[in-house]
Amino acid sequence: MDNALRVSVFGAGYVGLVTAAGLAAIGHHVLCVDVDEKKISSLTNGEVPFFEPGLPEMISRGVASQNLCFTSSLTMAIDHGQVIIIGVGTPPLSSGAADLSQVLSVAASIGMHIQHRAVVVVKSTVPVGTSELVHEAIQDELDRRGDSVSFSVASNPEFLKEGDAVRDFMVPDRIVIGVSDEWAGDVLGLLYEPLCKSDGVLMTMSTRSSEMCKYAANAMLATRISFMNEMARLSDIVGADICEIQRVMAADPRIGSKYLNAGAGFGGSCFPKDLRAIRAMGIDFDCDLPLIESVIEVNTRQQTVLIDKAREVLGSLKGKRCAVWGLAFKPDTDDIREAPALHLIHALLAEGATIVAHDPVVQWLPMYSSLSPDLFHIVDDPYAAIADTDVLFLVTEWSEYRTIDVQRMTDLVGDGVIVDGRNIWAKIDFTRTDVAYLGIGRQSNVEQVRETYAVELAG
């Protein structure tokens, strides 16, 4: 590639790996660095530490072309990069604010070792003003060295959806860069030029606006989800069907169809963390954010919706055998961070239920690994999970659950209860089976189930 740049990416986690592999794929010479030597060794051998469709193949192609290499040497990476990207983690502190210790540690290392002009890019999701802190940390170390090296700090938030990250990187709908000088903008324009297939993809702005973009986008999406879950709750009470309501709303071009599914709430590494970080920023700047508070509150309440549905029919779940389909927080990932399934499992165990789970990718939950298999275990076959079950909870809408053999599923569940936490079987007629089917925000269905179980509940 003409105008190929030397790029160093700090962090071999989700953001760092996708970024490194994507930049190598468009022709840049990329060195990905991580302090975890075991991870670097595994990546060099083609082993990716998490599940992301298409990423192992893209990494393999990058390594084969010699455009992508891995190292644990910070000094080698700093010496290599004309563009130095910081993509390390920003886990939440107890206050909800983002922990910037890893970001600022990388910045200090850059200041200690940088010898040539470079653009330092903050790609991690960080609070507004972080780019200025990174600049200060680098400059402080240069001052201690007594050296003068020209550098710029830019903000370049990622907009990668887990499960579709490779496509999001290679076919972006927007690339946001926040810069404080023209040279940094020119360099990053060159970096991303192969991905800018149409006008308007590259959006240049101030670093503070850029840093705010990721939070604002995630907050909007989370708000849509919480709004639909609130409407589903009201639909349950008044006897409406949220699936029909969603269909009408999606037909309105001002609203669109994305993120309108009611369900068991959102989880993952972004939405919950970013909402709490926004709340923390509001507190820091003495700015009330009641809408953000409400979105968090609605999602917290939604964590009990699945078990509450089952209780409506069965009363206590103590001693009940429960199946859980879907452990990852969303399809096409193995990420279990703040997954709705974990909240459900915790509540079921506390109530005295036993659980058999299935997920196409997740085969181990470390927080429950010490439990007896009689209380909780994961099986490889979804049908094995529902044999002799009292309740089947559908939590994650994996495609294989959408195309499940319905007859086989209902035969195995028998006269038990199905709680469809994502309404993926909303169009299936369960009335000719012995199964009690419950969706989210579909109260007419609940009333029918109550009539079926009226005698048993009375007893």
Secondary structure as UniProt FT lines:
FT   TURN            2..3
FT   STRAND          6..10
FT   HELIX           14..25
FT   TURN            26..27
FT   STRAND          29..33
FT   HELIX           37..44
FT   TURN            45..46
FT   TURN            53..54
FT   HELIX           55..64
FT   TURN            65..66
FT   STRAND          68..71
FT   HELIX           74..80
FT   STRAND          83..86
FT   TURN            94..95
FT   HELIX           101..113
FT   STRAND          118..122
FT   TURN            128..129
FT   HELIX           130..145
FT   STRAND          151..155
FT   TURN            162..163
FT   HELIX           165..170
FT   STRAND          175..178
FT   HELIX           182..192
FT   HELIX           193..195
FT   TURN            199..200
FT   STRAND          202..205
FT   HELIX           207..238
FT   HELIX           242..250
FT   TURN            253..255
FT   TURN            258..259
FT   HELIX           271..284
FT   TURN            285..286
FT   HELIX           290..302
FT   TURN            303..304
FT   HELIX           305..314
FT   TURN            318..319
FT   STRAND          321..325
FT   TURN            331..332
FT   TURN            337..338
FT   HELIX           340..351
FT   STRAND          354..358
FT   HELIX           366..368
FT   TURN            369..370
FT   TURN            373..375
FT   STRAND          376..378
FT   HELIX           382..386
FT   TURN            387..388
FT   STRAND          391..394
FT   HELIX           399..402
FT   HELIX           406..413
FT   TURN            414..415
FT   STRAND          417..420
FT   TURN            421..422
FT   TURN            424..427
FT   TURN            431..432
FT   STRAND          436..438
FT   HELIX           443..452
FT   HELIX           454..458
//
